[in-house]
Amino acid sequence: MASVDENASCPVVNFEFAPPPTPGKPFLPELDDLRREYPVFRSNEGQGYWVFTRYDSISEALQSPDLFSSTATVPTIPDPPYQWIPLMLDPPEHTKWRKLLSAWFSPGRVASLEDTVRQRCSDLVDQVADQGRCDFVADFASQFPTTIFLQILGLPIVELDKFMAWEEKILHFDSAVDPDHSGMMEAMSEVTTYFGKLIEQRRTDASTRGDDIVSAAVEWKIDGEPIPDPALMNCLLLLFMAGLDTVASQLSYIFSHLAESESDRARLLADPDLIPDAVEELLRAYAIVRVGRRVTKDADFHGCSLKAGDMVSLPLAFASRDEDVYEDATLVDIDRGAFRNIAFGAGPHRCLGSHLARRELVVAVEEWHRRIPDYRIPEGDSPVQHSGNGVYGFDRLSLEWDLHP
């Protein structure tokens, strides 16, 4: 329920975007109800922050770094004691880092990984296919994109369990368990220490270098000068977090939907050429990222009086489910056709890895359905979700299927 703050221009809602792990789909129905009722509101979570809910305001904010700074990206942490590079940089500094990284995620680079991506996916599906059931998150979604990204970064897959434990503490933190974020900060420190040692090894022993980002990073320069190690480690920390979590979380929503929608699943089985368009629609319907920004100056923005230093939340799910932009926006329609997809963000910070993510999502749907065409969520079971550091995701998604000779 909303109440009006006499000193504010927008309603105040007692609502948290990062509750403890809960069952069900977080976008339905509460977020949809809020979006329909308020074009903007103020959440009283933490120190409070503004929440914009319409496509036009969210898209404009993402493309206005002069007003909405990326130096703070979690609305409940307005003065972060860390800096994820380049995510938490504004142009022009952000642009310089983006140029260093862009070649690693270009369409051509992603195309060169096709065989590796598909083989890894196929191997994982084969490992679970004869079991008749699995925890989709633990057995597939967390492993498939993660191992691909470890290869791109240049990290040993044999240490996957350690990496995933760090990722869990950083991105899936529970405010009830880690109220002061000390667990998250400790894990980030451990990751940066790990990268510091790895950078030193690659720098001093050329034989340890390969065709990977860490090996390339030891020679990166900005404005003709070598990049200091702390900045390098913060960049690698961000890549580590993004590569080990977002695609896995998106896969869980896609397969949760397909497990519950026999008709959509049947369409894809009958016509696999629909899969890329279906993935785009599922990205739209279940946009998992909640972008945060800090206001740089006093301004009136879409009817809301903002003050310098205010935090704002720009949930991409609100924008991508806006009925003024998408007809029947809350429904999944795999025949929707071409549309503006904001699931990867917009503006200078649009997701750097979107080409790789799309490729992985399409391959996952293709290879899974080739081997396991009919599956479901077990009766009485419910997916367990989290809403940690700016990304909705699943902690568990049980799937089962019938085995046939």
KETIKOL-648503 format. One record per residue (C-alpha): residue number from 1; residue in one letter; chain; x, y, z. Coordinates in steps of 0.2 Angstrom, whole numbers. Each point is the difference from the previous one (the first is absolute). Layout:
<rs>
(NUM,'A','A',(X,Y,Z))
...
</rs>
This chain:
<rs>
(1,'M','A',(0,0,0))
(2,'A','A',(6,17,-4))
(3,'S','A',(0,16,11))
(4,'V','A',(3,18,-6))
(5,'D','A',(15,9,8))
(6,'E','A',(-5,19,1))
(7,'N','A',(18,5,-3))
(8,'A','A',(2,-11,-16))
(9,'S','A',(-8,1,-17))
(10,'C','A',(-2,-18,-2))
(11,'P','A',(-9,-14,11))
(12,'V','A',(10,-10,12))
(13,'V','A',(-2,-19,0))
(14,'N','A',(4,-12,13))
(15,'F','A',(9,-12,-12))
(16,'E','A',(17,-9,-1))
(17,'F','A',(8,-5,-16))
(18,'A','A',(12,-12,9))
(19,'P','A',(-10,-11,12))
(20,'P','A',(6,-16,7))
(21,'P','A',(-1,-15,-13))
(22,'T','A',(-18,-3,-4))
(23,'P','A',(-10,-12,-11))
(24,'G','A',(-9,6,-16))
(25,'K','A',(3,12,-14))
(26,'P','A',(6,17,8))
(27,'F','A',(-8,10,-15))
(28,'L','A',(-17,-7,3))
(29,'P','A',(-11,7,6))
(30,'E','A',(7,13,12))
(31,'L','A',(12,9,-11))
(32,'D','A',(-13,0,-14))
(33,'D','A',(-13,8,12))
(34,'L','A',(13,13,5))
(35,'R','A',(4,5,-18))
(36,'R','A',(-18,2,-5))
(37,'E','A',(-4,11,15))
(38,'Y','A',(16,11,1))
(39,'P','A',(11,7,-14))
(40,'V','A',(12,4,14))
(41,'F','A',(0,-3,19))
(42,'R','A',(12,0,15))
(43,'S','A',(5,-16,9))
(44,'N','A',(4,2,18))
(45,'E','A',(12,-14,0))
(46,'G','A',(17,4,8))
(47,'Q','A',(2,19,-2))
(48,'G','A',(-13,1,-13))
(49,'Y','A',(1,2,-19))
(50,'W','A',(-11,4,-15))
(51,'V','A',(-7,-13,-11))
(52,'F','A',(-5,4,-18))
(53,'T','A',(-11,-13,-8))
(54,'R','A',(-3,6,-18))
(55,'Y','A',(9,-4,-16))
(56,'D','A',(3,18,-5))
(57,'S','A',(7,6,16))
(58,'I','A',(11,-15,3))
(59,'S','A',(7,0,-17))
(60,'E','A',(3,19,1))
(61,'A','A',(9,-2,17))
(62,'L','A',(11,-14,-6))
(63,'Q','A',(5,12,-15))
(64,'S','A',(3,15,11))
(65,'P','A',(17,-3,10))
(66,'D','A',(1,19,3))
(67,'L','A',(-15,-1,12))
(68,'F','A',(0,-18,5))
(69,'S','A',(18,-5,5))
(70,'S','A',(6,-18,1))
(71,'T','A',(12,3,14))
(72,'A','A',(-13,-9,11))
(73,'T','A',(-10,-14,-7))
(74,'V','A',(-9,-8,14))
(75,'P','A',(-14,11,7))
(76,'T','A',(2,-5,18))
(77,'I','A',(19,3,-1))
(78,'P','A',(1,19,-4))
(79,'D','A',(18,1,5))
(80,'P','A',(8,-16,-5))
(81,'P','A',(17,-4,7))
(82,'Y','A',(5,-9,-16))
(83,'Q','A',(1,5,-19))
(84,'W','A',(-5,-13,-13))
(85,'I','A',(9,5,-16))
(86,'P','A',(-6,5,-13))
(87,'L','A',(-18,-2,7))
(88,'M','A',(2,14,13))
(89,'L','A',(9,12,-11))
(90,'D','A',(-8,14,-10))
(91,'P','A',(5,6,-17))
(92,'P','A',(13,4,-6))
(93,'E','A',(10,-11,12))
(94,'H','A',(-13,-14,-3))
(95,'T','A',(3,1,-19))
(96,'K','A',(18,-3,1))
(97,'W','A',(-2,-16,10))
(98,'R','A',(-14,-5,-11))
(99,'K','A',(11,1,-15))
(100,'L','A',(13,-12,8))
(101,'L','A',(-14,-13,4))
(102,'S','A',(-11,1,-16))
(103,'A','A',(10,-11,-11))
(104,'W','A',(-1,-15,12))
(105,'F','A',(-19,0,-2))
(106,'S','A',(-2,6,-18))
(107,'P','A',(-12,-10,-12))
(108,'G','A',(15,-7,-9))
(109,'R','A',(8,-6,16))
(110,'V','A',(-16,-8,6))
(111,'A','A',(-2,-9,-16))
(112,'S','A',(17,-7,2))
(113,'L','A',(-5,-8,16))
(114,'E','A',(-15,-9,-8))
(115,'D','A',(7,-18,0))
(116,'T','A',(6,2,18))
(117,'V','A',(-16,7,6))
(118,'R','A',(-11,-13,-8))
(119,'Q','A',(11,-15,5))
(120,'R','A',(1,6,18))
(121,'C','A',(-19,2,1))
(122,'S','A',(-3,-17,-8))
(123,'D','A',(12,-9,12))
(124,'L','A',(-9,8,15))
(125,'V','A',(-18,-5,-7))
(126,'D','A',(7,-18,-3))
(127,'Q','A',(5,-1,18))
(128,'V','A',(-17,3,7))
(129,'A','A',(-11,-7,-14))
(130,'D','A',(0,-18,6))
(131,'Q','A',(-4,5,18))
(132,'G','A',(-18,5,-3))
(133,'R','A',(2,15,12))
(134,'C','A',(12,14,5))
(135,'D','A',(2,16,9))
(136,'F','A',(1,10,-16))
(137,'V','A',(10,14,9))
(138,'A','A',(14,-10,8))
(139,'D','A',(1,-14,-14))
(140,'F','A',(-1,11,-15))
(141,'A','A',(-4,19,0))
(142,'S','A',(15,4,12))
(143,'Q','A',(12,-11,-9))
(144,'F','A',(-3,3,-18))
(145,'P','A',(4,19,-2))
(146,'T','A',(12,0,14))
(147,'T','A',(12,-12,-8))
(148,'I','A',(-1,9,-16))
(149,'F','A',(4,16,9))
(150,'L','A',(14,-7,10))
(151,'Q','A',(9,-5,-17))
(152,'I','A',(-2,18,-6))
(153,'L','A',(7,7,16))
(154,'G','A',(14,-12,1))
(155,'L','A',(-5,-8,16))
(156,'P','A',(2,-19,4))
(157,'I','A',(-17,-10,-1))
(158,'V','A',(7,-11,14))
(159,'E','A',(-3,14,12))
(160,'L','A',(-18,2,-4))
(161,'D','A',(-7,-4,17))
(162,'K','A',(11,13,8))
(163,'F','A',(-6,13,-13))
(164,'M','A',(-18,-4,2))
(165,'A','A',(1,1,19))
(166,'W','A',(7,18,-2))
(167,'E','A',(-13,4,-13))
(168,'E','A',(-14,-5,12))
(169,'K','A',(6,11,14))
(170,'I','A',(2,15,-11))
(171,'L','A',(-15,-1,-11))
(172,'H','A',(-13,-10,10))
(173,'F','A',(2,8,17))
(174,'D','A',(-14,-1,12))
(175,'S','A',(-2,16,10))
(176,'A','A',(-6,-10,15))
(177,'V','A',(16,-10,0))
(178,'D','A',(12,13,-6))
(179,'P','A',(-8,17,6))
(180,'D','A',(16,10,-1))
(181,'H','A',(6,-8,-16))
(182,'S','A',(16,-6,9))
(183,'G','A',(-2,-17,-8))
(184,'M','A',(-2,7,-17))
(185,'M','A',(15,12,3))
(186,'E','A',(11,-15,6))
(187,'A','A',(-4,-10,-15))
(188,'M','A',(4,15,-12))
(189,'S','A',(17,2,9))
(190,'E','A',(4,-19,-2))
(191,'V','A',(-4,2,-19))
(192,'T','A',(11,15,-3))
(193,'T','A',(14,-8,10))
(194,'Y','A',(-1,-15,-11))
(195,'F','A',(0,10,-16))
(196,'G','A',(15,10,7))
(197,'K','A',(10,-16,2))
(198,'L','A',(-6,-5,-17))
(199,'I','A',(5,16,-8))
(200,'E','A',(17,0,8))
(201,'Q','A',(3,-18,-7))
(202,'R','A',(-5,4,-18))
(203,'R','A',(11,16,1))
(204,'T','A',(16,-9,6))
(205,'D','A',(-2,-16,-9))
(206,'A','A',(-5,2,-19))
(207,'S','A',(-2,-19,-1))
(208,'T','A',(-16,1,10))
(209,'R','A',(-9,12,-11))
(210,'G','A',(-13,-6,-13))
(211,'D','A',(-14,7,-11))
(212,'D','A',(-10,7,15))
(213,'I','A',(-4,16,8))
(214,'V','A',(11,-1,16))
(215,'S','A',(15,-3,-12))
(216,'A','A',(-4,15,-10))
(217,'A','A',(-4,11,15))
(218,'V','A',(18,0,6))
(219,'E','A',(4,10,-16))
(220,'W','A',(-15,12,0))
(221,'K','A',(3,18,-1))
(222,'I','A',(-11,15,2))
(223,'D','A',(5,17,-7))
(224,'G','A',(17,-8,-3))
(225,'E','A',(3,-5,18))
(226,'P','A',(0,-17,8))
(227,'I','A',(-16,-3,10))
(228,'P','A',(3,-2,19))
(229,'D','A',(-2,-17,7))
(230,'P','A',(-15,5,12))
(231,'A','A',(-10,6,-15))
(232,'L','A',(4,-15,-10))
(233,'M','A',(-5,-11,14))
(234,'N','A',(-17,9,2))
(235,'C','A',(-3,-2,-19))
(236,'L','A',(3,-19,1))
(237,'L','A',(-11,-1,16))
(238,'L','A',(-14,8,-10))
(239,'L','A',(2,-12,-15))
(240,'F','A',(1,-14,12))
(241,'M','A',(-16,4,9))
(242,'A','A',(-9,4,-17))
(243,'G','A',(6,-16,-9))
(244,'L','A',(-4,-12,14))
(245,'D','A',(-18,6,4))
(246,'T','A',(-11,9,-12))
(247,'V','A',(-2,-13,-14))
(248,'A','A',(-2,-13,13))
(249,'S','A',(-14,10,8))
(250,'Q','A',(-8,4,-17))
(251,'L','A',(0,-18,-5))
(252,'S','A',(-9,-5,16))
(253,'Y','A',(-15,12,-4))
(254,'I','A',(0,-6,-18))
(255,'F','A',(-1,-18,5))
(256,'S','A',(-12,3,14))
(257,'H','A',(-12,7,-13))
(258,'L','A',(2,-13,-13))
(259,'A','A',(-2,-14,14))
(260,'E','A',(-17,8,4))
(261,'S','A',(-6,4,-18))
(262,'E','A',(-3,-16,-10))
(263,'S','A',(-6,10,-15))
(264,'D','A',(15,11,-1))
(265,'R','A',(11,-16,2))
(266,'A','A',(-9,-9,-13))
(267,'R','A',(2,14,-13))
(268,'L','A',(19,1,3))
(269,'L','A',(1,-19,-2))
(270,'A','A',(-11,0,-16))
(271,'D','A',(10,15,-7))
(272,'P','A',(17,3,7))
(273,'D','A',(3,15,-11))
(274,'L','A',(-11,9,12))
(275,'I','A',(12,-2,14))
(276,'P','A',(10,17,-3))
(277,'D','A',(-16,10,0))
(278,'A','A',(-7,-10,15))
(279,'V','A',(16,4,10))
(280,'E','A',(-2,19,-4))
(281,'E','A',(-18,0,6))
(282,'L','A',(5,-10,16))
(283,'L','A',(14,13,3))
(284,'R','A',(-13,14,-2))
(285,'A','A',(-13,-9,11))
(286,'Y','A',(13,-4,14))
(287,'A','A',(13,14,0))
(288,'I','A',(10,-4,15))
(289,'V','A',(11,15,3))
(290,'R','A',(-5,14,12))
(291,'V','A',(12,15,-5))
(292,'G','A',(4,13,13))
(293,'R','A',(7,18,-2))
(294,'R','A',(4,15,10))
(295,'V','A',(-7,17,-4))
(296,'T','A',(13,13,-4))
(297,'K','A',(-10,16,2))
(298,'D','A',(-17,6,4))
(299,'A','A',(-12,-3,-14))
(300,'D','A',(-18,-3,-4))
(301,'F','A',(-1,-16,-9))
(302,'H','A',(-16,-7,-7))
(303,'G','A',(-10,9,13))
(304,'C','A',(11,-5,15))
(305,'S','A',(11,13,9))
(306,'L','A',(17,-8,2))
(307,'K','A',(14,7,11))
(308,'A','A',(18,-2,-2))
(309,'G','A',(6,-16,9))
(310,'D','A',(-17,-9,-2))
(311,'M','A',(1,-18,-5))
(312,'V','A',(-12,-7,-13))
(313,'S','A',(-4,-17,-6))
(314,'L','A',(-4,-4,-18))
(315,'P','A',(-6,-18,0))
(316,'L','A',(0,-6,-18))
(317,'A','A',(-15,-11,3))
(318,'F','A',(-10,15,3))
(319,'A','A',(5,7,-17))
(320,'S','A',(-1,-16,-10))
(321,'R','A',(-18,-4,7))
(322,'D','A',(-7,18,-4))
(323,'E','A',(-17,-2,-8))
(324,'D','A',(2,17,-9))
(325,'V','A',(15,-8,-10))
(326,'Y','A',(-5,-19,-1))
(327,'E','A',(-17,-6,-3))
(328,'D','A',(-5,-13,14))
(329,'A','A',(17,4,7))
(330,'T','A',(-2,-12,15))
(331,'L','A',(-3,-15,-12))
(332,'V','A',(13,-10,-9))
(333,'D','A',(-3,0,-18))
(334,'I','A',(14,-9,-10))
(335,'D','A',(-8,7,-16))
(336,'R','A',(1,18,6))
(337,'G','A',(13,3,-14))
(338,'A','A',(12,15,-1))
(339,'F','A',(0,12,15))
(340,'R','A',(11,11,11))
(341,'N','A',(8,-11,12))
(342,'I','A',(7,9,16))
(343,'A','A',(5,-16,9))
(344,'F','A',(18,4,-2))
(345,'G','A',(-2,18,5))
(346,'A','A',(3,16,-11))
(347,'G','A',(12,14,-2))
(348,'P','A',(19,-1,3))
(349,'H','A',(-1,-14,13))
(350,'R','A',(-10,-12,-10))
(351,'C','A',(5,-17,3))
(352,'L','A',(17,-3,-7))
(353,'G','A',(-3,-19,-1))
(354,'S','A',(-17,0,-8))
(355,'H','A',(6,-9,-16))
(356,'L','A',(8,-14,10))
(357,'A','A',(-15,-1,12))
(358,'R','A',(-13,-1,-15))
(359,'R','A',(11,-14,-8))
(360,'E','A',(1,-10,16))
(361,'L','A',(-19,2,3))
(362,'V','A',(-5,-6,-17))
(363,'V','A',(12,-15,0))
(364,'A','A',(-6,-5,17))
(365,'V','A',(-18,0,-6))
(366,'E','A',(5,-10,-15))
(367,'E','A',(11,-13,8))
(368,'W','A',(-11,-3,15))
(369,'H','A',(-16,-3,-11))
(370,'R','A',(10,-11,-12))
(371,'R','A',(3,-12,15))
(372,'I','A',(-14,4,12))
(373,'P','A',(-15,6,-9))
(374,'D','A',(-13,-2,13))
(375,'Y','A',(3,5,18))
(376,'R','A',(-10,8,15))
(377,'I','A',(2,7,17))
(378,'P','A',(-4,-14,12))
(379,'E','A',(-17,1,8))
(380,'G','A',(0,9,17))
(381,'D','A',(18,8,-4))
(382,'S','A',(3,18,-3))
(383,'P','A',(15,9,-6))
(384,'V','A',(10,9,13))
(385,'Q','A',(6,18,-5))
(386,'H','A',(11,13,6))
(387,'S','A',(1,19,-4))
(388,'G','A',(18,4,6))
(389,'N','A',(12,13,-8))
(390,'G','A',(-11,7,-13))
(391,'V','A',(-4,-17,-9))
(392,'Y','A',(-15,-11,2))
(393,'G','A',(4,-18,0))
(394,'F','A',(-4,-18,6))
(395,'D','A',(9,-9,14))
(396,'R','A',(-9,-16,-5))
(397,'L','A',(-11,-6,-15))
(398,'S','A',(-5,-18,1))
(399,'L','A',(-5,-8,-17))
(400,'E','A',(-5,-18,-4))
(401,'W','A',(-4,-10,-15))
(402,'D','A',(-5,-17,-5))
(403,'L','A',(13,-13,-6))
(404,'H','A',(-3,-10,-16))
(405,'P','A',(10,-15,-6))
</rs>
